[in-house]
Amino acid sequence: MLIGTPEQQFAWIERGGLGRISNNGGKGDRGSSQIAQVPAGKRTRFAGACSPRVVIAYIPLVSCCVWRLAMSVSPAAVGATPSGLMMIGRWDLLLRQPAFRTRDLEQGRAHMCRVLGEHGVAYQSRERCLDLRHREAKVGSIAVNSLEYGAGEIMDAPLLRDFYLLQFTLAGECRMWQQTHHSILPAGSVAIVNPGQGFKKAWLPGTRQLLLRINARLVEREFRAWTGGDETGGIEFDMPPIENIAMVGTLLRYVRMLCDDLRSEASSLSHPLVADRVASGLVSILLTSMPHNRIRAIGAAADRAIAPFFVRRVEKFIEQHALDDIALADLTGVAGVSARALQTGFRRFRNTTPMAYLRAIRLELARADLAKAGRQGASVAAVANAHGFGHLGRFARAYQARFAESPSETLYRGTVGKVC
């Protein structure tokens, strides 16, 4: 564990303790040639391999939660380390997917930027023996990535704009900094990073991870399906004490099953309907097993009836065709029921109407584009028209009511999340 307060740790990093973080291929500053290795972190020792408890190994971390599980399960279901920590399984995951491999730092950075978004990367020490290996598989709105750097690296990700990053450390250890908080991700840990905030992450030599990039809109869709409303309020995962590890074990076993199926030539995950259902199932488990700021809303909705198929079918159609010219008659055709039945279904199970749901989705898309528009020289009017809002005044009022800020505020700030 790094010594001192988070502010002292950051100062140590900036002085070269972990190497200068930049987009210059990891060369860093000439003045940082004397780069120290990351100090070894304390390890949690377990009383026994079958101890049915959760050991939380973390320093409090905003928007990133790390769980270390001490539970013995069948290696056939979920791989286990010698210490009994639950893991996803073997390292040779995603063998049927094309492999990317390089020993060039800048080439590796450019490749991973296409996978995870723009970020900087640098070596941690003078031992610059990079051996980056990466494989990726797409399952609906989820991208499953197997990644290792070989050498010790540190990456600086300014912002996760539109996805959650679920991380399973298979071997080695990572260190993460987000804002002024620091956390350790040992082998066997599960961590999730929320969109809207940047982070720094140090990979110790030999570390291997399975990374699931989960589209934020999929998380919002599943939350709405659970709660019956169209307001998500921003789902952020946190770190309360965990008492029931069985639910987290379900998440691990589900991911293991997913990886096993991706290894099979007979996998049906290439079918879009199958992939969508599997991705939805994973997110549903994620929302019910890992604590977050909207967990009470899900608990309150658990006993309510699930929306009928035609409501969910129309929701999916709207999300896929939100920018098309859609009328209520189009939605009734998709649903296969009368307009009255469709309206009644949405009001009962979603507390809204089909057209109001369409408008909410368009507002969400417009918000994301407004965050990009300022850097691209576009205007609020152009974004509004592109998303089906012909009247600028009505668009501004609807936007203000939904997001508690004007469209121009989002445009000028250049991000979706507000700066505190």
PEKA-V355968 format. One line per field, one symbol per residue. burial: + if it has 9 or more other ideal C-beta (glycine too) atoms within 8 Angstrom, else -. Layout:
# PEKA-V355968
burial=???
This chain:
# PEKA-V355968
burial=-+---+-+++-++--+-++-++---+-+---+--+--+--+----+----+--++++++-+-+++++++++-+----++++--++++++---++--+--+-+--+--++-+++-++--+++++++--+-++++++++-++-++++++++++++++++-+++-++++++++++++++++--+++++++++++++++++++++++++-++++++++++++++++++++++++-+--+-+-+--+--+-++++++++++-++++++---+-+----+++-++++++++++-++++-++-++--+-----+--++++++-+++--+---+-+--++-++-----+++-+++-++-+-+-+++++++++++++++++++-----+-++++++++--+--++-+++------+--++-+-+-----
